[in-house]
Amino acid sequence: MKITVCTLIAYLSTYGVCNSQLSCQHNGNFTYCNNGQTFERSGNVIYDNRGNALQQYGSSVYESNGTTIQRNGNFWYDNHGNSWQQLGNTTYGSNGITCQRVGTVTNCN
């Protein structure tokens, strides 16, 4: 199972192709989500507990499965036609998913 964009958004707390009840807790370089995924950030690379990796270069994020996510201002776009808009602590996805970060918790619905 790959790292979903919504989980990435929850991890980076800025940005799905995800279930509508995703919740993630951030603790330093680690993020723990209620879908069972755990993330660790090391420099510009994010690793999950399922063998996937995300690498960030400037405004672009590259996933080990070939997904690319590009940031342009308050908007994020992937190479599958999905987009997200960030307004403050809330991110709105083109698929109707909304993610909001409050403190160390990010919830998507």
Legacy VTK file of the C-alpha trace (Angstrom):
# vtk DataFile Version 3.0
C-alpha trace
ASCII
DATASET POLYDATA
POINTS 109 float
0.000 0.000 0.000
1.410 3.345 -0.978
1.572 6.557 0.981
-1.625 8.362 0.039
-1.556 12.041 -0.755
-3.925 12.697 2.118
-1.572 10.977 4.527
1.263 13.048 3.083
-0.827 16.146 3.668
-1.448 15.017 7.205
2.242 14.293 7.668
3.461 17.567 6.218
0.427 19.220 7.851
-0.098 21.340 4.790
-1.691 19.079 2.150
-6.578 12.876 -1.195
-7.035 9.841 -2.188
-7.814 8.703 1.351
-10.535 7.574 3.646
-12.587 10.400 5.063
-11.730 9.749 8.707
-7.943 9.904 8.669
-6.383 11.266 11.846
-2.666 11.677 12.468
-0.664 12.645 15.550
2.628 14.468 15.015
5.478 13.986 17.488
8.800 15.478 16.408
10.063 13.622 13.320
7.392 10.937 13.738
3.735 10.860 12.663
1.260 8.157 13.705
-2.014 7.742 11.792
-5.161 5.825 12.680
-4.915 3.846 9.406
-1.864 2.060 10.837
0.771 4.033 8.950
3.726 5.475 10.837
6.101 7.988 9.301
9.606 9.122 10.134
11.254 12.133 8.577
15.009 12.085 8.053
16.248 15.196 6.268
14.240 15.580 3.070
13.058 11.941 3.026
9.935 10.545 4.710
9.789 6.784 5.362
6.699 4.838 6.347
6.376 1.480 8.122
5.368 -0.253 4.873
8.593 0.248 2.935
7.595 3.401 1.061
9.558 6.606 0.823
8.836 10.204 -0.130
11.585 12.605 -1.090
11.136 16.358 -1.076
13.134 18.707 -3.293
12.046 22.302 -2.928
8.397 22.538 -3.956
8.235 18.977 -5.355
7.622 15.677 -3.551
8.458 12.354 -5.218
6.930 9.104 -4.004
8.684 5.770 -4.520
5.657 4.524 -6.557
6.045 7.273 -9.184
3.588 9.849 -7.863
4.866 13.404 -8.062
3.324 16.275 -6.111
4.126 19.874 -7.038
3.419 22.966 -4.949
2.500 26.286 -6.565
1.662 28.909 -3.957
-1.314 27.675 -1.908
-2.057 24.881 -4.380
-0.705 21.321 -4.631
-1.039 19.190 -7.777
-0.160 15.546 -8.403
0.528 13.773 -11.681
-2.828 11.951 -11.468
-5.032 15.046 -11.869
-5.703 15.685 -8.169
-5.280 19.078 -6.542
-5.449 20.623 -3.086
-5.701 24.183 -1.801
-4.272 25.232 1.540
-5.941 28.069 3.432
-4.362 28.552 6.845
-4.464 25.265 8.768
-7.083 23.761 6.443
-6.517 21.963 3.134
-9.303 21.339 0.624
-8.945 18.496 -1.879
-10.495 18.346 -5.349
-12.142 15.080 -4.261
-14.068 16.769 -1.416
-11.725 15.723 1.401
-10.846 18.444 3.925
-7.859 18.177 6.289
-7.357 20.458 9.264
-4.405 20.676 11.631
-4.947 21.764 15.213
-1.801 21.667 17.300
-0.145 18.268 16.843
-3.196 16.536 15.343
-4.373 16.531 11.723
-7.885 15.278 10.945
-9.316 14.643 7.473
-13.007 14.218 6.657
LINES 2 111
15 0 1 2 3 4 5 6 7 8 9 10 11 12 13 14
94 15 16 17 18 19 20 21 22 23 24 25 26 27 28 29 30 31 32 33 34 35 36 37 38 39 40 41 42 43 44 45 46 47 48 49 50 51 52 53 54 55 56 57 58 59 60 61 62 63 64 65 66 67 68 69 70 71 72 73 74 75 76 77 78 79 80 81 82 83 84 85 86 87 88 89 90 91 92 93 94 95 96 97 98 99 100 101 102 103 104 105 106 107 108
